[in-house]
Amino acid sequence: MATIYEVSKLAGVSLATVSRVINKTAPVREATREKVEAAMKELGYRPNSVAQSLASNRSNSIGILVPELGGPFYAELLSRIENEFRRVGKHVIIAAGHSDEELERESIEFLRSRNCDALILHVEAVSDDYLRGLADAGCAFVLMNRLVEQLADRCINLDNLLGGYLATKHLLELGHRAIAYVSGPMWKRDAQERYQGHQRALQEFGVPFDSNLVFEGDYQETGGVKALQYFRSLDKPFTALVCANDEMASGAITTAHDLGMDLPSQLSVVGFDNVNFAHYTYPKLTTIDYPLGEIGHMAAQWVLKNVYQQPIKDIRAVFAPQLVIRDSTYRIN
């Protein structure tokens, strides 16, 4: 097996220069870097990751914790983050917390035990106090889709309240006044904020709030199915439905078809997230775009700037959602 000394000799440079090329600890002239890389390739030299870690006091790995690994929502996020780090020679370790406090804690401790240089956390169940304690303990981490006031410089999130407002406002502008709402689990902050946005839009248009036209869903397709069945069982007409995510919207749309409803003329539907299948529902789903890939990219940029000291100027803390109008909404006035 080739050694770093052989690489140094073949490339005609010092051991320190070879080390800088391997560990990316200091700038090296492009011509010199190419000579070193050519020597490594010719000799079949592969850097020892343990030795690299000891030399740089870095593992060059980043831990990522998300609620789930399945489903359409997190695939883009994980792919965007992984691509960003791979581009600069870093690797990711991924874990799932399943929105459970104990599992989130266990996953965070697992990632810390792997000597990750930083953590990117999309957590919902652990408390703000726990996260503040993590910061006090010197753990480098950035939070996605969550704002903890005392950790604001580590938070990258979506304006969920604005998203909920835009979804309902769109329907109100189309003339709808009897609007049913399917929330996410109300212990989750993003679900609370989207619901608050819905209420704000109703208030702005002078539409009385009707608690009977609210159903607490589960952010899964089954939540949309159960919600529409519940609303249809009421002796209360409604012409539109806002769902706090696209999975519940797809469940509601499928159920509406099964019940013989004509969409969107009999029922307009708005979702939230703009996941990939929103293009393929029938009718195509009007929804709120959640720029999850961009948020993941920004979380990676935070790590590169604050942990690896790369020259990145601006870290954007809050992203604004956008209404995406397709075919599932209908003007009634």
Buried (B, 14 or more C-beta within 10 A) or exposed (E): EBEBEBBBBBBEBEEEBBBBBBBBBEEBEEEBBEBBBEBBEEBEBEBBEEEBBEBBEBBBBBBBBBBEEEEBBBBBBBEBBBBBBEEEEBEBBBBBBBBBBEBBBEBBEBBBEEEBBBBBBBBBBBEEEBBBEBBEEEBBBBBBBBBBEEBEEBBBBBBBBBBBBBBBBBBBEBEBBBBBBBBBBEEBBBBBBBBEBBBBBBEEBEBEEBEEBBBBBBBBBEBBBBBBBEBBEEEEEBBBBBBBBBBBBBBBBBBBEEEEBEBBEEBBBBBBBBBEEBEEBEBBBBBBBBBBBBBBBBBBBBBBBBBBEEEBEEBEBEBEBBBBEBEBBBEBE
